[in-house]
Amino acid sequence: MRYDLVFEGGAAKGMVFAGAVAELERAGHGFGRLLGTSAGSVTAALLASGAGSEGLLAALGEKKGGRSVFEGFMATPARFSEEELQRSALRGLLGELDLPLVSDAFEAKLDDAIVRALMSRPIFRSMFSFIELGGWYASHRVVEWMTERLDDGQVNGRRVKMGKFTLGEMFEETGVDLSIVATNTTHAELMILNHRTAPKVPVVSAVHMSMSIPLLWQEVVWRKEWGTYRDEDLTGATIIDGGVLSNFPLELFVSDEPQVTALMGRQESDDVLGLLIDEELPVPGLELSAAQEEPKGPDLGQRRTVDRLKRLIATVVKARDKLVIDAFEHLVVRLPAKGIGTTEFDLSDERRAVLTAAGKEAMRAHLARRAAAPPSAPDTLSLTAGKMAARLVQSRR
């Protein structure tokens, strides 16, 4: 069978997808449309590039210098442009301070020197990034890694470098209908990025936007060269993690509302599977007493702040997502993730292996249950969720 696949967001917990996809392939199933949010967007994009389960497992287990490559995703900002420094709140505050008997020209030079001195310290660069750009860490390594992985793309056994492909170009090359969820905070709306809505947006940039967890990574600003989104110019708009508005938009692949299918296309696969990261479901074989809810290294409170914000957002979002999950429970594969930290990108080989195995078993069990129970007719709850999908993609215009 061919399934349209939906991948939930979950940061480091998203590594469980590798096992689930491997089991889906082992059972002889393929995929049609792909939809991903945050960490799920990475999985969806890699599958669209032809990585397959083996490529996905290799990518998520990649190391540099004996350490997981994902540890480098939380990088201290290296530098800022002169424009960013000059229009910053810090520079503005210094400019408002008036030193008696000191000329304005000399004060300006002194202010610039103070800013440059502060920026020579990593802690101040992170604080500057947090205040001015919305995130403690720079995300350039995420972009670099994703570009490298897409450059290993495969189409019918032929290697294709897709690292610089736009969403439109990837669809033309692969024929895979890939959609990535992001959040436009400037206009307060959910975004579905694909070859229909934003064909000029680079795939890597779409993933970058979808993964930009608030306060953790810097916000992404829409570039003019990316063209329009649904025929609207968004140049200068701020885009962040898609999970802020919908972490598990399964209904987008189920709804047959015209305004939804216009963005997502119609279902041509046999059915839909939603891969849900269940943080309440224990991971078999994982010692919870050894769970590293916080990653190694200096904390300074920022990661705890991010986790608190994620929990707050999750509380709001899950109220909406829960209705969809309840309506389409038979389409949902619950993947265990209890005890895995949201920002635990430094997963050990042992913990990664246990998480992958849990993903495989969860998919195996779901497919067995699905084969034993024929699908039921849509109920009132399902129809309500379908209407929710229409409201979710409704344009603000």
Helices and strands as residue ranges (DSSP letters): E 2-7, G 11-15, H 16-26, E 30-37, H 39-48, H 52-60, E 63-64, E 67-68, G 69-73, H 82-86, H 89-96, H 104-119, H 122-133, E 135-137, H 140-150, E 153-155, E 158-160, H 167-174, E 178-184, E 189-193, H 203-211, E 215-217, E 220-221, G 224-226, E 228-229, E 232-233, E 238-241, G 242-244, G 250-253, H 258-264, E 271-282, G 288-290, H 302-327, G 329-331, E 332-338, H 349-372, H 380-392
